[in-house]
Amino acid sequence: MTKQKVIDVAMFYSDWAIKRSSYFVESDVQTEQYIKIVDMSGKIIDFIQQERIEKAMRWLGFIQGMLFMMGDFTVDELKSHNRKQQEIKTQDEMHDRIQL
């Protein structure tokens, strides 16, 4: 993955988590998990800017594991986010996917 692709994916997950967390009660455990994803996504971008690529990739993998375990994405969807030619869904498309 290129540095820009890592940043794009991290921003996508941050946006996703912000939208998803708005559906839950503030003290809900799932909301706390989404808040953690937003925080980690920001740090991933910092790591890329500091040329700490390996650490950024580990954190991105951790976020993807969280999103899989929370039922937000399948493994195939997560893999497609990492592909160079794969364009990540826009926020409008992402909003259509959110279902509770």
N, C-alpha and C positions, 0 to 999 in steps of 0.2 A: 504494500500500500504506500502511496505517496504521502508526504506530510499533509498536503492539502486534503487528501481523501480522509485521513484520520481526523482532521479538524471538522470536515463536513459531517462525518458520521457522528462524532461527539456532539456536534451542535444539533443534529437530527434527534439524537437520544435525549438531549436536554429539553428540546421543544416538546418531544413526545411525553416526557415525564411531567413537565409543567402542565400540559393539557390533561393528562390522566389524573394528576393529583387534585385537580380542581373538582373532580367528581366524588371525592372522599371527604369524610369528616376530618378536621384538622388533627385530632389525636389518633387517628387510625394508623395502624402499623404499616399498611400499604402506602399511605401518604408519606410516612417517614422514609420508606424505601425509595420512593420517587424523588424526594428531596435530596437523598444521598446521591442518586444518579445525576441530578442537576449539579451538585457540588463537585462530584468526580469528573463530570464532563468539562467543567471549567478548568479543573486542574490538568486534565489531559491536554488542553490547548496550551496551558502554561508550559507543560513538559515539552511539547513540540517546539515552542519558541526557545526553550533552553537547550534544544538539541538532545533531549533525553528520550529518544525515540522508543527504545526498548521498554522503558517504564510506561510510556504512553500506551503502547500496544498491550501491555499486561493489564493496565487499568481498563482499556477498552474491552478486552476479553472478559474481565470481571463484570463490567456493566452488561455485556451481552448475556452472560450467564444469569445475572439477576433478572433480566427481561425475559429470558426463556423460562426460568423457574416461576416467574410471576404470571406466565401465560400470555404475555403481550405479543411475542413473536415465536415462530417455529425456528428450528435450526436452519432450515433451508432459507427462510427469510433473512435471518441474521447473516448467513454466509453471503447472500446476494448483496447485502449492504456493503460488504468489503470489496466487492469486485470493482475493478477500475471502470469498466464500461457501464456498470449498473448505476443509473441515476436514482438517488433516493427520492422517495415520494415528497411532493410538496406538502405544505401544511394543510392545504385544503383537502388533498387526498388522504392525508393522515387523519384529519378530523372525521372524514367519512368512515374510516376504519374503526374508530373508537366506539365500542359498544359495551354497554353494561347490562 
